[in-house]
Amino acid sequence: MSSFTWILSIIQDEFGSGRINLDRTAKLLLKLCIPFDVAHVEYVFKKTAREGKRGTISVEEFRTIYRTVAHRTDVHEIFCCYSPNRKILEAANLIEFLRKEQCEMDADETRASQLIAKYEPIEEAKNKNEMSFEGFLRYMNSYECELYRKEHRRIYQNMNYPLRDYFISSSHNTYLISDQLLGPSNLWGYSSALMKGCRCLEIDCWDGGNNEPIVYHGHTLTSKILFKTVIDVIEKYAFVASDYPVVLSLENHCSPKQQEKMADYLETILGEKLLTTIVGDMFPTDLPSPELLKFKVLVKNKKAGTLERTVQRRGLDSHGAIEELEEEVGQSEDDDGEEIRPEPPKSPLLKRKNAIKRSPPPNRKKLKIKKVKLAMELSELVIFTKAVKFKNFEQSREKQKFYEMNSIGEVKARKLAKQSGNEFVRHTARFITRIYPKGTRATSSNYNPQEFWNVGCQMVALNFQTPGLQMELHAGRFLDNGGCGYILKPEFLRDPNTTFNPNNVTDCPPLTLSIRIICGYQLPPSQHSKGNKADPLVQIELFGVPEDQIKQQTCVIKRNAMCPRWNETFTFTVHVPEVALIRFTLKDQVMLAANDFLGQYTLPLMCMNKGYRHIPLYSRESERLDPATLFMYIWYYK
């Protein structure tokens, strides 16, 4: 049975001797497993239906619609190149295609038979171990032929390196879902970020009424939510999208009394999920790995003294603990350079379940400081993520401990990255570094995260609530490694003695990348035109080290969003492909100087398959725009 005969038999069963309307047309396309966009089908249906038939079509007219919506001339041309009779692919023909075009060098009879069994709809062809064009089209439209490598959809990287060796998906002002002056604070910010694989959340904590700490953007008109409810949501969603550790970055403005309440909520709500001690019996000399910290929540905050002292204090009486803390005062600073002094704890010293209850010495006065007081109950919960102020690379190299991390504003970090690229890379090879947006971004806009990934910064925090290029780059970066929120950095960003400098990569052996944009299929409709009359073009952009930043685009195809065909080839030279992202953007040319965004897809360059591949398209709101795809041919080599 030929493809045509098979299709005709299904169509005739549906029509009988009558005509069908638009709704039945759509259902018949679904029955034939044809992906379609309702707007496109409606447009083609109205164009095809004869005048005077009041919204119905005949069998012949449906065949016209089927050919318009389902028949892919581009795919048929490829099929005919490997089909001797232009009707079927024998197993040997399919193996040749897989090896030569799709770079499946180990493809064999078993692989071909598996594909035929999975995608061939015609039983007669399947029984002969052959693939018709209908089966080939289904295979080419499947996830197996997507640009993104299927093996990267799972966690495939080694997760046993120290935490600092990974890029970590990080959010800024996670509680906000709009601007930073008047917008609402909402628990949805935390659940949404966690469901997207975010592993570092920010919580701005302030004193609230009735001794209840609150979360909001301080000194603004943003609304307030309870700290307790934030921790409730985090406990519920922390490990739904990923098993790997979550870091709570506290911007702590609370009084010691309310800090004690924060510590209590962290312990009672998170329970065993909260990391409250070192891992193992021996004091560590390095950070633990994501694998070792699975299902654990870490607190990033200022800390009184050292981790060593925290471990030692567990065997001391309360008076000894306070005396030692006094000796350490002035050695630690918060991110604003303010001196930290501990607030002497009330009885019991710690509210941890396994703490020994002790009473403080009588008549002991509280320690006074310039601005900051730190409750011991909260300080003791900071284990491997102690926040310390960054001053310069030399001081960090000489004095910073492995469990101490820095937060650096984007302006200062950008200056350091440009002026001292190699020193910055060496710093992030030793210590976790968090980058955050400048305070003047009142609309919750974002910076380009790529420039900080280039120097190895682990936590490049963005406003997740603000869609756009920057968040699309973030989503593309963390698409890798099963979307678990942790990406192992390239070796040259993990070596403390590395010579790598993103600003000077002339010695790196380049990769040559060739991309042929073949066509588009059922592209999203333009808001400026009806039906499929958009004027689409495709923009290809590389993000990486400065030397690799480049943008190219196709010509414009006029009045065709249904199946525009470009057949244009672009070649790129990529010096550091290990950190590069590639972004495909579909646009509608409204006028010569203005293009409207229609959809995009971003992924790490090294996650791309070779050969004939299609890519899905996503909206600004990260919604997949099925069945819209771009079809292309990819090749790269060093």
N, C-alpha and C positions, 0 to 999 in steps of 0.2 A: 504494500500500500504506500503510495506517495504521500508527501506532506499535504499536497493539495487535496487529494481524495480523503485523507483523514479529517482535515478541517471541514470539508464540504459535508461529510456525514454528520458531524456534530451540529453544523449550522442548520441543515435541513430538518434534523430532529427538533430543533428549537422553533423553527418557523412554521413547520407544517405546510399549509398552503396559504398562510396569511401574511400579514405585515407586523412589524413590532415597533414599539415606541422607544424613546431615549432610555427609559429605565430598564427595559428588557435588553436593549443593546448593551448597556453597561454590565448587566448580569451575565450576558453571553461572553463578553470579553473576559470577565472573571473566570468563567467556566473554562475558557481556553488558556487560563493562566497568563493573561496579557496584562502587565502593569500599565496603568493609565492615570492621567490627571483628568479629573472631571471637567474642568474648564476646557481642556483641549478636545476631549471627546464631544462635548456639547457643541463646540465650535464646528468641528468636522461634521457632526451629525446634521446640524442646520444647513451647512453648506452642501451636503450630499443629498438630503431629502428633496424629492421632487415637489414642485409647486402644486398646491391644491390638495395634497394628501394629509394635511393637518397633523404634521408631527409624527409620521410613521415612515418606515423604509421597507424596501423589498429585500430579498435574499441577495440580489446582485448589488444593491446599494450597500448592504452590510459588508460584502466582500471588498468594496471600495474603501469603506471605513477601516476594515481590518488591515488592508494593505497600507493605508496611511499611518495608522497607529502602531502596528506591530511589525511590519516588514522593515528590516534594517538593511538598506542597500550596502552600507559599509561592512557589516558583518557578513553579508552574503558574498561579497567580493573575496573576503578572506576564506570563507568556506570553499568557494570555487577553486581557489589556488591549490587546495589540498585534496579536492574531490575530483578524481579522474573523469567521472561522468556528470559532475555538477549536481548530483542528486543525493549521494550518500558518502559518508566517510567510513571506510573499513577501519578496523582496529589499528592496522599498520599506518594508515593515513593520519589517524588521530595522534598516534605516538610521535610521528614525524613533526606534527604541528606543536605538540607539547614541548618537545626537545628544542626545536629550532626557534620557535617564537616565544614560548612562555618560559624558557630557560629551566625546564624540568628535566635535567640531564639524566635523571634516573627513571624517567617514565618508561613503563613496560606494558606488556599485555594485561597484567593484573590491573594496573592503573587505568588503562583505557576501558577495560570491562567495567570497572567501578563507576566511571563517569557515564558510560552508556546506560548502565542499570539505573543510575540516579536521575539522569536528565532526559533520556529518550522517551517521548510520550507514545510513540507508535509501537505496538506490541510486535508487529511483524519484523520491524527493523531491530528491535531489542533482542528478539529470539535469534537473529542472525549475527548478533554482536556487531551491529552497525549503528551509525548515528546519522539521522536525517538532519536537514537544515533546522527543523523545529527543535530537535534536541541540542544541536550546536548553539542555537540562539539562546536557549535556556541556560546552557552552561556558561556562555559568555556574559549573561546577565546576572550570574550567581555571585555570591560572596567570594568564591574561589578565584574569580577574575577581577576582584577589586584591587585598587592600587595598593592599599594597605596590606602588609604581609599578615597572613592568618596566624603564623606562629607568634607574632607579637601581641595577639589578642589575649594571651595568657601571661602569667608571671614566668618569665624565662631567665631573668637576670639573677646573678648571685646576690642573695640578700643577707649575706653574713659579714659584710664589711662594716666598719664603724659608721654611725649615723651621718657623720660629716661627709662621707663619700657619695652622698646621694643628693640630687635635686629633689626638693620636697614641696609638694603643692601647698601654697600658703595664701591665706586670705588676710586682707586689711579691713579694719572696721567691720567685722563680720556681721555685727548686729544691725547695720544700716541696710536698707533696701532702696534708698534714694540718695539725695544730696546730704551734705554734712552740716548744713545749717538749720534747715527746717524739716527735713525728711523724717519719716517714722523709723523707730527701732522696732525690730520684729524678730521673733524666734525663728521665723521661716528662713532668715539669713543663715542661721546655723545648720538647720536641717538640710537646706538646699546645698550649701557648700559641702557638707559631709557626703551627701548623695552624689556629688560630682567628684568625689575622691579627694577632697581637700584634707590635708593632714596637719595643718597649723592654723588655728583659729585665734583671732584677737578678741579680747574682752576688756573693754574700758570700764573700770570699776570705781564707783563713787559712793559716798555715804548717802543712805536713804533714810526715810522716816521709820520709826518703830524698830530701830537697829537692824534694818534690812538693807544690805548692800544693793545698789542698783547699777544698771548698765545703760550708758548713753554717751553721746559725744559731748564731753564736758563744756560748760559755758556756752552752749548753743541752745536752740529751741527744738532740737530733735527730741522725740518722745523717749520715755524711760521704760525699761523692763526690769524685772527682778533678777538678780544674780542667781538665785535659787532655781528659777524656771529655765534659765540658760543652761545650767548644769544638768537639769532634768532632761532637756532636749539632747544635749551632747551624750548623756548616758544612753539614751534610746537609739541614736543614729550613728554613734561613733564608728562602729565596725560593721555597718551594713554594706557599704561599698568596698571596703578594704579591711583586711585583718591587721594592717601594720599601724604602728603607734601614732597617736594623736598628741600634738603639743598645744597646750593652752597658753598663749602669749598674753599675760596679764599686764595691762597698763593700769597700775594700782595707785589710786588716789584716796584710798579709804583710811580712816582712822584705825589705830590698833584694835579697838573694840570690834569694829565691823570686819577687819581683817580676820579676827578670830572666828567670826561668823562664816566668812568665806571658807576658811580652812575646814570648819565643821561640815559645811555643805559638800565640799569636795570629797571629804572622807566618807560621809554617811551616804551620799547619793551614788558616787562612783564605786565605792566599796573596793573590791579586789581589782578593779580595773585601774585604780589610781596607783602609780608607782610611788612608793613611800620609802624605799630603801635601795641600796645598791644591789646589783645582780650578782649572785654567787657569794662564796664565803670569804674570798680574799678581796682586799681593796683594789679596785681596778686601776690600770695605768692608761686606759683608753676608753673611748665611748663604746657602749654595747651596740650591737647591730639591730637593724629593723626586725630581723628574724627572732632575735632573742627578746625583743620587746613587743612581740605580737600581742594584741588586745590590751595594751597598756596606754594610759593617759599620763603625759608628763606635764608638769607645771613649770612654765618659764616665768621667772619673776626675780626681783632683787633678793639677795640672800645675805644674812648676817654671817660673815666668816666663811669658812671653807667647808667643803664636803667632808674632808678628813675629820674636822672638828665635830660635824654632825654625827658621824659614825662613833667617834670617841665619846661624845656626850652621853650616849645611852648608858654608859657605865659609871657616870659621875653623879654626885649629889647636886641639888639645885644651886647651892651657893657656888660650888666650883664652876658650874656651867655659866653662871652669870659673870663671874670674875673673868673667865676666859673670853667671853664675848666682849667684855669691856676692853680687853687687851687688843682685840681685833678691830675695834671701831676705827673707821677712817681708811681701812684698807680696801673697802668695797664702795662702789659708787653705782648709782642708777644711771639710766641712759641720759639724763640731763646733767650729770656731774654732781648731783646732790649727795651729801654725805649720808650714809645709812647708819643708824644706831638701833639696836634691838630694844623693843619694849619689854621690860621684865615680865615674864609670864605670871599669870595668876595660877593658883592651885586648881587643878593639876597642871604641871608644867606643859604637858602635851595631851591633847585630847585623842591621840591615836589609840586604837584599841589595845595595842600591845605595849603602851607606854607605862612607866612606873610612876605612880602618883606621889608627888613630893610637894612640900610647902616652901615658899620663898623665905629668905631670912627676914626676921622681924624689923620693922621700921626702916626698910630699905626704900630710898627715894627713886622715882622713875628717872631714867636718863633723859636729858633734854638735848635737843639737836636744833640745827638751823631750820630744816623744812620737813624732813621725812622721819617717820617712826615706823618701825617694822615689827609686826607681831611675830613672836617666835613660832607660834602655831603654824603660820603660813610659811615662814622662812624654812622651817624644817621639811616642808613638802617639796622644796626645790632640790632636785637630785642632780640630774645630768644636764640641766638647761638653766644655769645661773646667768642672769643678765648682768653684763658689765659694760661700762662705757668704753667705746673705742677711742683711743687717742692717736696712736700712730702704729705703723707696722712694727717698728723696732721695739716699742714697749710690749706689744702683744707677743712678739717672738720671745722676749726675755722673761716676761712675768705672767702671761695669761696661762691658765690651767686648762687641761683638755675638756673639762666639763663646763667651762665658761664660754658664753657666746655673745656676739655683738649685734646691735641693731644700728644701722647706718641709714640716714636719710638719702633719698635719691640724688639730691644735688651734690652732696659731699661724695657719695659713692661714684657718681658719674665723673667727677673731677679726678678721683683716685684712679679710676679705671683708665682714663685717658693719659694721665701723667705717669702712673706707676703700675702698668698692666701686669708685669711679671711679679712684682711684690704682692699685688692684690691676689693673684692666683696662688702664690705660695701661702698667703695668709688663709685663704679659704680651704687650702689643702690640710691645714692644721686645725682650724676652728670653724664651727658653724657660724655663718653670717646671714643676718636677716636684713633685707632692704625694704623700706617702706616709703610710700608717696609723700611728697612735700605737703605741708599744711595748707598751702594756698589752693589746693585742688578742691575747692568748695563744692563743685558739682560731682564729686566722686569720680573724676576722670582718672585715667591711668597712664603710666609711662610705658615705654617699650621695655619689656622684661629681658629681651635678648641680650642687651648690652651688659647685663649683670650675670646672666648665665655664662656669657663668654669668659668671665673671670672666675667662674666656679661658685658664685654665691648660691647657697643651698635654698634659702627661704626668700624668694623674690615675691613679696606680698602684693596682691592686687585687689582692687575693689570688685569683688565677684558680681555685684549687683549692676555693674555698668557694662553693657554689651559693646562690642566694637573690636577693632583690630587687635588690641592688646590682649583681651580675653580670648580671642580666637587663637592667638599664638600660644597662650597658656594651655588652652584645651588641646592644641596640637602637640605640644611638648609632652603632656601627661597622658596622651592617648597611648603611648608606649608602655610596655611591661604590664599589660593587662589592665591598665587604668588604675593601678593600686596606689598612686600618689607618690611613689618613690621611684626615681630613675637613677640608675648607677651612672655616675659621671665618667667621662672618658679618662683613661689612665693618666694622660698628661695634665688633667685637672685635679688628680688625687695625689700626685707625687710632691712632697714638701720641698724637694730640690729641683723641681721642674724648671726648664728654661723657656717654657711656652709663654709667649706674649701675644695676645690677640691683635695687638696693633702692628705686629711685624711677623708675618707668616710666610714670607717669601721662600723660606727654606722647606716648607711643608710640600710634599709631593701632591699635586692637585688631582682631583677627580674630574673627569669629563662627563657631563650629563647631557643627554640628547632627549628632547621631548617633542613628539609630533602630536599636536592637537588635531584630531581627526574630525570630530563632530560633537554635537550636543543632541540630547534626546528629551523631548517633552519638558523643556526648560520652564522655570517659573514664569508666569505671566507678568508683564510690566504693569505698573500702576498707571502708566500713561497711555496704554493701548488696550484694545479689547481683543479677545481671542488669542491668537498666536502671532501677533504683528509686532513683537518687540524687535529691536535692532541689537542683537547680542554680540558681545566680544568677550574674550577670555584674557585675563591678566595673570601672568606668572611672576611671582615675586620670591626671591630668596632672602632669608634672614639668617645672619650668622656673624662671623667676625667682619669688621669693616671692609676688608678686601673682597668679601663674598657678597656684599649687599648689591642686588641688581634687580631690575624690573623690566619685563618685556610684555608685549601684548599682541594679540592677533588683529586681523582686520575686522571690520564690522560686516555682519551679514544682515542685510536689510529685510525687515518685515517677516522674520521667521524664527519663532521660538520652538516650533515643533521639531524640526530636525535640521538645524543649521550645520553646514559643513565648511570647515576651514582648511584642513589638510596643510597646516603650516608647521614647520620644524624650527625649534629653537635649541641652541647649544650654549651651555654654561660651563665655566671653569670654576670649580669649588675647591678652595685650598684647605678648609677644615670642615669636611662633611659631617664629622662626628657631632658637631654642635648645631649644624644648619637645619633650619626648617624651610619647607617649601609651601607656598600658599597659592591656591588657584582661586581666582575671584571671577565670577560671572557678572557682567554689567550690561546695562541697556543704555545705548548711546541716545540720550535725549536731544542733545545738540553737540556741535563739534567740540565745545569746551566743557561739557558736563556729562557725566555718566551716572546712572542710578545703579545701586547695589541690588543684585538679584539673588546671589547665593555665593557660598565659599566653602572651601575645604582646605584644612591645614594639617600637615603631619611632618614628623622628622624625616629628613631626606633619606636616612639609612633604613627607614621602615618601608621604603617603596619596593614593590615588585618590579621586575622587568617584564617586557613584552606588551601584548595588547591588554589594556586595563581600563576599567571604567571607575569613576569616582562619584560618590554621592555628593549632594550639595546640602548645605545647612544655612538656615536663616540667621539673622543677627541674634535671635533668641535661642540659638542652638537647637532648633527643631529641624529634623531631617525632612527634606523636601521631596520625598519619593513621589513619582518614579524618576524625577529629574536626575540626569547623569551627564557627565562629560566622558567621551571615549577618546583614548590616546594610546600612543605607543611610546614606551619608556626604555631607554638604554643608558647604562653608565659603566665606566671602567676607569682604572688608574693606569 
